[in-house]
Amino acid sequence: MVHQFKNNGYNIVLDVNSGSVHVVDDICYDLIPLIEQERDIDTEALYEKTEGKYDKESIRETACEIRELSEAGALFTEDIYESYIDKFTEQKNLHPVVKALCLHIAHDCNLRCRYCFAGDGEYHGRKALMSFETGKAAIDFLVKNSGNRVNLEVDFFGGEPTLNFDVVKQIVEYGRSIEEKYNKKFRFTLTTNGMLLNDEILDYANKEMHNLVLSIDGRKEVHDRMRPTAGNKGSYDIIMPKFKKAAESRDQMNYYVRGTYTHFNRDFSKDVLHLHDLGFEQISVEPVVCDPKEEYALKEEDVPYLLDQYDELAKEIIKRRKEGRFINFFHFMIDLEGGPCVAKRLSGCGAGCEYLAVTPWGDLYPCHQFVGEEKFILGNVDEGITRPELSREFGSCNVYTKEKCRDCFAKFFCSGGCMANSYHAEGNINGNYEIGCILQRKRVECSLMIKAALD
């Protein structure tokens, strides 16, 4: 499978199955699809099909170069991964390994974000704070079910985790105390809205947290509209100085400011650039996923504008980087040489098998976006996985079980997309969230264009 597109003056060709990317001239761009359709097509036929646009000698030479790329395994390659994923899935389900937990340390929040899927941090249930005993049991569960894996991920999530920060510290201390005994290394992450962030918490986070996720939507008017306090006042002015300090204290590494854009700020590129202008270098601003009836939901008619926004943002990122102003936009991150392993490219985040969410009372869910939907309870931290058939269902989800992914050029970059978004859009984890897919394809194209412009 070959995907071709033009962006910002570049002719880009992606050989999907090999991952090879080629920046080509016009004649090569025009000949590739013709040769893909008919591998042994001759110069005369190519000349006729291009309606005399190029001279025959140029066509002959370019066709020869295209066929050399094919022989080298960099163009027109076959998909060799479908049989591999079957074996990988079988092994994963026979010998499940849990690599990461999202600890819902607090089902409570001091903000009232209008788009929050957690319903004021309560996940459509009750307010609760995780006890140390439950957190300890979660760490023990992770160690017990992590097999030979050394590096383990633990995210402190909410609601707002700093509402229960003493327990966060106790869990971290416990995790550190057993690392050597079990040959494990914990990488902790804290996601916070910043309202309670202070020097004590920041100092501790800089010591113990591998990553910080700082929630802010961008411009003041955008942020305050969607992320008010419980008293319906803006939170931007409270958190911004704290987040600036946090980013600088971590030398602009191992954190990102993470926002959500909605129908109300379709011009989200301005929010990304606003955050960069304030000094943040690691930035993620993502599309809202919600009930389409909500007034802030993204509409089908918004999509063309959103695609243009990604193009504009990509061009500005190139400009700023060439000026020596580093900016890393999360959704334009792409690694064509290393990157995720093949299994990760095919099967995604591992929700429901390798990655689990833990409620304050110890129930296990496939991920934080399923919490509160009781039919997705997998078990609990004391008894472990009590519904292995559900875990296997999630573990078997991949780009080949999603029909719409099979012929999509972006499948090895998005790994089939978010299972929660698919379920909430189509009632099936093997479905697709169409708007999300369209935006993802554009992000991949912009990422490849940025690589072409900067490498």
N, C-alpha and C positions, 0 to 999 in steps of 0.2 A: 504494500500500500504506500502510495506517495501522496503527500499533501503539498500543494503549491499556493503561495500567496504573495501579494505585493504589499509592502508597508514602508512608508517613509523613504521611498525611492529605491528600496532594496527588493530584488527578486529572490525569494527564499524558497528552497525546496527541502522538505523533510521526508526522509525515508523512514517511515513509521517503525518498521520492525527492527531495523538496525540502530535507529536513533541518529543516523548520520544527517547532518545539516549542511546544505550547500548554498552559497550565495553565488548566483549565476548571472550571466548577461542575458539579453533579450532572446537571442537565438536559441540558447540552451533551454531557457524557460519555455519557449514555444515548442521545442522538439521533444522534450521529455514525455509529455502525455501522449504524443503520437507514437513514440517508440514503446512506451509502456503498453499501449493497446495492441501493437503489432511489432514484436521484437525484431523480426527480420525485414522490416520495411526498408526499401532501398532509397537511394538519394533522389531518384527521379520522383518517386511517390511523395517523399517529404517535400520536395520542391513544389509539387502540385498542391499539396494540402496546405502549405503556407502561402500559396497564391503569389509566388514569386517575390516574397518579401525579402528573401536572402538569396545570395548567389549560391550556386550548386557546390562550389568548392568549400565554402564556409559551412554549408550543411553537411557535407561529407566529413569534414574534420570534426565538427561538433558531435555528430552522431557517433563517430569513433570514440571520442572522449566519454560520451555517455555510456557506451557499451563497456568501456574499460572500468568505469565506476561500478557498473553492474557486476562485472567479473570479479572485482575486488570486494564485493559484498557490502557496498556502500549505496546501492540503489536497486530498486525492484526486488528487495529481499523478501523471502517467505517468512511467514509467522511460524516460529518453532516453539512457541511458548505454551500453546494450549495443552499439549500432552504433559508438559512440565508442571503446569499449575494443578492438574489432576493429582499427580504424585505428591506435590507439595501439600495440597489440601488434605489428602489422605493421611499423610504423616502428621500434619498439624492437629488433625482431629483425633488421631490415635494417641499422640503424645503432646497434649496441650501444654503450652508454656505461657504463663502470665508475665508480661514485661513491664507493665505500667498500671498505676492506679490513679484515679481522680478522686481525691478525698473531699467530700462535701462537708467541710469542717463546720459550716454554718448554713442552716436553712433559715436565714434571716438576712435582712439588708437595710442599710440606712439611706439608700436611694430608691427611687420609684421609676426606674427606666421604663418608658412606655412600651418598648418592644421586647421586654424581658420574657424569654420563654419559661423562666423559672417562677413567674408570678410573684413578684416582690421577694424573691429568694426562697419561697416556701415550696416550690415545685408542686403547686396545686394540692398540697397536703397541710402539714402543720409546721409551725416554727420549731426549730430544734437546733441545739449545738452538739457537735460530736464530743463525746467524752474521751478522755485519754485511753480508757480501757477498750473502747471500740477502735480507736486509732491504732493502738498497740496490736489488737487482734487483726486489723487490716494489714499491718506491716508483716506480722507473722504469716498470714495467709499468702502474701506476695512472695515472701522468702520460700515458703513451703512449695509453692506452685511455679517457681521460676526456673526449675531444672538447673542446668549448668550455666545459665546466663549470669554474668557478673554484674553488668550495669543495669540498674533498675530505676525507673522513673516514678516519682510521686508528685502529683500536682495538688496544691492546696487551693480549693475552689469553694464557691458559694452559690448563692448569696455572697456575703462579704466575709472572707476568711479572717480579717483583722478583728472582727467582733469576738473571735475565739482564739486570740493569738497565743495565750498562755498554753493552750492545748497544742497548737502548732509547734511551739518550742519543745514541749514534752515529747511529741511524736518524733521530731527531728533528733532529739537527744537519744531516744530509744533506738532509732534506726542507726545512728552512728555507733552506738554501743555494741551492736551485733554484726557490724560489717566484717570485721576481721574473723570472727568466729565462723561465719557462714560464707566467707569469700565473696561478699557482695559490696557494691558501691552504689549508694543512693544519690540520685540527682533530683533535688527538690526544686519545685517551681511554685511561685506565689502569684496568684492573679488578684489584683486589688483595684477598687474604684478610687482609692487614695484619700478618702474622707478622714480616715483615722491614721494615715501614714504620718509618722513622726521620726525624729532622729533615732530613737531607740529601735523602732521596728526596722528602719532602713539599715542601720548598722548591722542588725542581726541578719537581715536578708542578704546583705552584701557578704556576710561571712558564710552563710549556710545555703543560700538559694542559688542554684545554678542559673536560673532564669527568672526574670520578673516580667509579668504582663500587666501593663498599666492601661486601664480602660478610659479612653477619652475619644470623643467622636470628631474632633477637629475644631472648627471655628466656634467662638463663644456662643453665637446665636444658635448654631446647629446643635452643639452639645447641650446647652441649657434647655432647649426645647424638648429633647428626648431623654435627658438624664437629670431630672430635678430631684431635690431632696424630698424627704417625707413631708416637709412643710411646703412643698411645691415652689421652692426657690432654686435658683441656679447653683450648680456645683463647680462650674468652670474655674471661677476665681479662687476657689478653695484649693482645688487640686493642682492647678497648673504650676505654681511655684514648687510644690513638692515633687511633681514629676520631672521638672527640669533638674532639680537637685539629684533625684534618683538616677537619671540618665548620665549626668556628669560624674556622679560618684562611682559609676560602673564603667567609666571611660568609653561611653557610647557602645558598649558591647554587652551581650548576654541579657538583653531586655528587648521589649518592643512596646510601643504605644499601639493600642489596638482599639479601633473604632468600628462603628457600624454605619453604613449609609442607607438611607431610605428614600422613598418617593419625595420627601421634603428637601433632600439635598442631593439631587441627581448629579449636581456639579461637584461630586465628591473629590475630584482631582484638586480642587481648591483647598479642601480640608487636608489632604495629604501634604500639599505644598505649604499650607499654613503651619502645620506641625514641623515641617523641615525648617521653615524660616525661623521658628522659635528655638531651633537647635537640636531637635530630635533627628537621629540618623536611621533608627530602626523603626519602621512604620508599617502597620497593617490596618487597612480600612476595608471592611468586607460588606457584601450586600446583606441586607436584612432578609431573614427567612421567617415568615409568619403567615397567619391566616390571610388569604387574599382579600378578605372583606375589610381588613383594617385600612384606615385612611392613609397610613404611612407605608403600606405594602407597595412593592415594586409592581408596576403594571407592564403588560406586554408592549404597550405603546412607549414605555420608557426605554426599552432595550436599545434601539438605534442610538439614542442620546448617550446611554451608558457606554456603548462600544466606542463612540467617539471620545468619551472621557478617558478611556484606557489608552487610546492612541495619543491623545494630547499629553497625558501623564508620562507615557513612555518617552516621547520626544523631549519633554522638559527634564526628565531624569538624565537622559543622555547629555543634554546641554549642561546641566549642573555638574555632572561627573567630569565632563571635559574641562570645566572651570575649576576643578579641584574641590568641589563641594560634594562630599560623599553622601549618598542617600541610598538606602536599601529598602525597597518596597516588597513586603512579604510575598505578594502574589506574582511578582516578577522574578522571584528567585528560581533559578534553574541551573542544574549541573549536568552538562552533557558528557562529561568524562567519568566522574565518579557517581555521585548521586545515590539514591536508594538502590538496594539490591533488587534483583529481578522479582523475587517474591513480593516485596513491598510495592513495586511498581504495578504488579498485577492485582494485588488483593487489598491495598490501602492501609488504613490506620490500625487494623486489627481489633476494632471494636467488637465486644462480645466474646472474645477469646483471649487475645493478647493484651487488650486494654479494657479495663473495667472501671465503672464508677461505684463509689461506696457512699451510701446515705449516712446521716448522722447516727442512725440506729443499726447500721451494719449490713443493710441489704445491698446486694450486688446487682448492677444494671449494666447493659452493654456499653453505654457511655452517658455523659451528663445530659444529653438531649433526650434520652428515654426515661430519665428519672421521673417518677410520679405516675408513669403508665404501668400499672401493676402486672399486666400480662407479660411484661418484659423482665420481671424479676428472675434472675438466674440462680439465686441462692443467697447466702449470707457469709460473713467473714468467719463465723464459728463453725458452720457445717461445710462451707465451701460451695462448689457448684452443685446444686441439687437438680438442675434441669440441663443435663449435658446435651440433650437433643437441640435445645434452643441455642446453646453455645456453638454446636456444630453447624447450625443453620447460618449463623453469622460468620463462622470460620470458612464456610464454603462459598461465601459471596465474593465474586471477583469480576473482572472485566469480561469474562466469557459467560457468566451467568446473567449478565445484563445485556439483553438483546440490542439495545440502542448503542451500547458501547463497542460492540464488535467492529463496526465500520467507522468508528470515530478516530480521527487522527490523534486526538489528545489523550487517548485512553491510558497510555503508559506514563503520562505526566500527572493525571488526576487520579489514577488508579480506580476509576469507576465512580469517583465522587463520594459524597457523604451519605452513608446508609440511613441516617436519621432524616436527612432532607428528602431522600428518595421515599422513605416510608411515609412521611408526613405529606408528601406531594401526591403519591400514587397508592399508598396503602401497602407497599411492598418494598423490602430492603433491596430487592433486585430491580427496582424500577429506576426512574430518573426524575430529577427536578429540572424541568426543561429550561427555565430561565437561567438557573445556575449553570447548566451545561453550555448554553450559548455564551455566557460571560466567561466561563472557564476556557473555552476555545479561543476567545479573543485574548485572554491573559497569556496563554501559551504563545500565540503569535507575537504578541508584544515582547515577551521574554526573549524569543529567538531573534527578533529584530534588534533588541538592545545588545545581545551578544554579538550580532553582526556588526553593529556600529562601534562597539567599544573594544572588541578583541583584535 
